[in-house]
Amino acid sequence: MGLLETIFPQVRAEVLRLLFAAPDRELHLRELTRQSGLTLGTLQTEVKKLCGADLLLSRRDGNRRYFRANAEHPLFSDLRQLVLKTAGLHDVLAEALQDVSGVELAFVFGSLAAGTGKAKSDVDLLIIGEVGLRTLASRLRTAAERLGREINPVTISAAEFIRARTTRPFLRDVLAKEKIFIKGTADELARLG
């Protein structure tokens, strides 16, 4: 059970995860059922409640009803950040990096961290430590499938990071902008160099 399921009932947490992690994405009920593993009746009840609270928008196309997050709702940004930090991006990436030796710090940067990502935005992931892409490849491929997004990992050793953090424009730019920490904290990053 993830943190999101602790805060919300499991069905609601799953609907929020599927629709708020990628708010530009619309899913019909059968697709929600397939991706969540929940029953159709259970999902129908939950999306009706969430539509009633204006957290979800729905539209009909033929005999299908599509649902998406309501980006105009006052709680949209807060719920999206909660989903990304708990059941969405954070949990999936944390699980992928779990038990991988050599990873000291890892964080998402770019449009998703800044909150400006689109449905098809890639996940930009910086991993600091003694780990190669070959070691991470299968784990990140599985994570990408779960998230429905391509993951673009960048790996750098701690020693190289310390040397290059102020001289490489790429690293200066990444460090100056928003980050979603997957492993480690902002304080640990600051102490690193």
C-alpha positions as CSV (number, residue, x, y, z in Angstrom):
1,M,0.0,0.0,0.0
2,G,1.4,3.4,-1.0
3,L,1.0,6.7,0.8
4,L,-1.8,7.8,-1.6
5,E,-3.9,4.7,-0.5
6,T,-3.3,5.6,3.1
7,I,-4.8,9.1,2.5
8,F,-7.6,8.0,0.2
9,P,-9.6,4.8,-0.3
10,Q,-7.8,2.5,-2.8
11,V,-10.3,3.0,-5.6
12,R,-10.1,6.8,-5.4
13,A,-6.3,6.7,-5.1
14,E,-6.1,4.6,-8.2
15,V,-8.4,6.9,-10.2
16,L,-6.5,10.0,-9.1
17,R,-3.2,8.3,-10.0
18,L,-4.3,7.4,-13.5
19,L,-5.9,10.7,-14.3
20,F,-3.9,13.3,-12.3
21,A,-0.4,11.9,-13.1
22,A,-1.0,12.7,-16.8
23,P,-3.8,15.3,-16.8
24,D,-3.9,15.7,-20.6
25,R,-4.8,12.1,-20.9
26,E,-8.4,11.0,-21.3
27,L,-9.4,7.4,-20.4
28,H,-12.7,5.7,-20.9
29,L,-14.1,3.4,-18.3
30,R,-12.9,0.1,-19.8
31,E,-9.4,1.5,-20.1
32,L,-9.5,2.7,-16.5
33,T,-10.6,-0.8,-15.6
34,R,-7.8,-2.4,-17.5
35,Q,-5.1,-0.1,-16.2
36,S,-6.3,-0.2,-12.6
37,G,-7.3,-3.8,-12.3
38,L,-10.5,-2.7,-10.5
39,T,-14.0,-3.8,-11.4
40,L,-16.2,-1.7,-13.7
41,G,-18.9,-1.2,-11.1
42,T,-16.5,0.0,-8.5
43,L,-14.9,2.5,-10.9
44,Q,-18.3,3.8,-12.2
45,T,-19.3,4.7,-8.6
46,E,-16.0,6.4,-7.9
47,V,-15.8,8.5,-11.1
48,K,-19.4,9.6,-10.5
49,K,-18.4,10.9,-7.1
50,L,-15.3,12.6,-8.5
51,C,-17.3,14.2,-11.4
52,G,-19.9,15.3,-8.9
53,A,-17.1,17.1,-7.0
54,D,-15.9,18.6,-10.3
55,L,-12.5,16.9,-9.9
56,L,-13.0,15.0,-13.1
57,L,-14.5,16.1,-16.4
58,S,-16.3,13.6,-18.7
59,R,-17.4,13.6,-22.3
60,R,-19.2,11.2,-24.4
61,D,-18.0,10.0,-27.7
62,G,-20.4,7.5,-29.3
63,N,-21.1,4.9,-26.6
64,R,-18.0,5.6,-24.7
65,R,-17.6,8.1,-21.8
66,Y,-14.1,9.5,-21.4
67,F,-12.7,11.0,-18.1
68,R,-9.9,13.4,-17.4
69,A,-8.7,15.5,-14.5
70,N,-10.2,19.0,-14.3
71,A,-7.2,21.3,-14.5
72,E,-9.4,24.3,-13.7
73,H,-10.4,22.9,-10.2
74,P,-8.9,24.9,-7.3
75,L,-7.4,21.7,-5.9
76,F,-6.0,20.4,-9.2
77,S,-2.4,21.5,-8.6
78,D,-2.3,20.2,-5.0
79,L,-3.8,16.9,-6.0
80,R,-1.5,16.5,-9.0
81,Q,1.6,17.2,-6.8
82,L,0.3,14.7,-4.2
83,V,-0.2,12.1,-6.9
84,L,3.2,12.7,-8.4
85,K,5.0,12.6,-5.1
86,T,3.2,9.5,-3.8
87,A,1.5,7.0,-6.1
88,G,2.6,8.3,-9.5
89,L,6.0,9.2,-10.6
90,H,7.8,9.1,-7.2
91,D,6.6,5.6,-6.1
92,V,7.2,4.0,-9.5
93,L,10.8,5.4,-9.8
94,A,11.6,4.8,-6.2
95,E,10.6,1.2,-6.6
96,A,12.7,0.9,-9.8
97,L,15.8,2.3,-8.0
98,Q,15.2,0.3,-4.8
99,D,18.1,-2.1,-4.1
100,V,20.3,-0.7,-6.9
101,S,23.7,-0.4,-5.3
102,G,25.7,2.8,-6.0
103,V,22.7,5.2,-6.3
104,E,23.4,8.0,-3.9
105,L,20.8,10.6,-5.1
106,A,18.2,10.6,-7.8
107,F,15.7,13.2,-8.8
108,V,13.4,14.2,-11.7
109,F,14.1,17.5,-13.4
110,G,12.6,19.3,-16.4
111,S,9.0,19.9,-17.3
112,L,7.5,17.2,-15.0
113,A,9.3,18.6,-12.0
114,A,8.3,22.1,-12.9
115,G,4.7,21.1,-13.3
116,T,4.5,22.0,-16.9
117,G,4.8,18.5,-18.4
118,K,2.3,17.3,-20.9
119,A,0.7,13.9,-21.4
120,K,3.6,12.7,-23.6
121,S,6.4,14.5,-21.7
122,D,9.4,12.3,-21.0
123,V,10.7,11.8,-17.5
124,D,14.1,13.4,-17.1
125,L,15.9,11.6,-14.3
126,L,19.3,12.5,-12.9
127,I,21.1,9.7,-10.9
128,I,24.2,10.6,-8.9
129,G,26.4,7.6,-7.9
130,E,28.5,4.8,-9.0
131,V,25.9,3.1,-11.3
132,G,25.8,2.6,-15.1
133,L,22.9,2.8,-17.4
134,R,23.3,-0.9,-18.3
135,T,22.5,-1.7,-14.6
136,L,19.4,0.5,-14.7
137,A,18.1,-0.3,-18.2
138,S,15.6,-3.1,-17.4
139,R,14.3,-1.5,-14.2
140,L,13.7,1.9,-16.0
141,R,12.1,0.2,-18.9
142,T,9.6,-1.5,-16.6
143,A,9.0,1.9,-14.8
144,A,8.5,3.6,-18.2
145,E,5.8,1.1,-19.1
146,R,4.0,1.6,-15.8
147,L,4.1,5.4,-16.1
148,G,3.3,5.4,-19.8
149,R,6.2,7.7,-20.4
150,E,9.7,7.4,-21.7
151,I,12.4,7.8,-19.1
152,N,15.6,9.7,-20.0
153,P,18.2,8.9,-17.4
154,V,21.4,10.8,-16.9
155,T,24.0,9.2,-14.6
156,I,27.0,10.9,-13.1
157,S,29.4,9.8,-10.4
158,A,29.5,11.8,-7.2
159,A,33.1,12.8,-7.8
160,E,32.3,14.0,-11.4
161,F,29.1,15.8,-10.1
162,I,31.2,17.7,-7.5
163,R,33.7,18.8,-10.1
164,A,31.2,19.7,-12.8
165,R,28.2,21.2,-10.9
166,T,29.4,24.8,-11.4
167,T,31.2,24.4,-14.7
168,R,28.8,22.4,-16.8
169,P,25.8,24.6,-18.0
170,F,23.5,21.5,-18.1
171,L,24.1,20.8,-14.4
172,R,23.9,24.5,-13.4
173,D,20.5,24.7,-15.1
174,V,19.2,21.5,-13.6
175,L,20.3,22.5,-10.1
176,A,18.7,26.0,-10.4
177,K,15.2,24.6,-11.2
178,E,12.5,22.5,-9.6
179,K,13.3,18.9,-8.7
180,I,11.2,15.9,-7.4
181,F,13.6,13.8,-5.3
182,I,13.3,10.1,-5.7
183,K,16.2,9.1,-3.5
184,G,17.8,11.6,-1.1
185,T,16.8,15.2,-0.3
186,A,17.7,18.7,-1.3
187,D,19.9,19.0,1.8
188,E,21.8,15.9,0.8
189,L,22.3,17.4,-2.7
190,A,23.6,20.6,-1.2
191,R,26.0,18.7,1.1
192,L,27.3,16.7,-1.8
193,G,29.3,19.6,-3.1
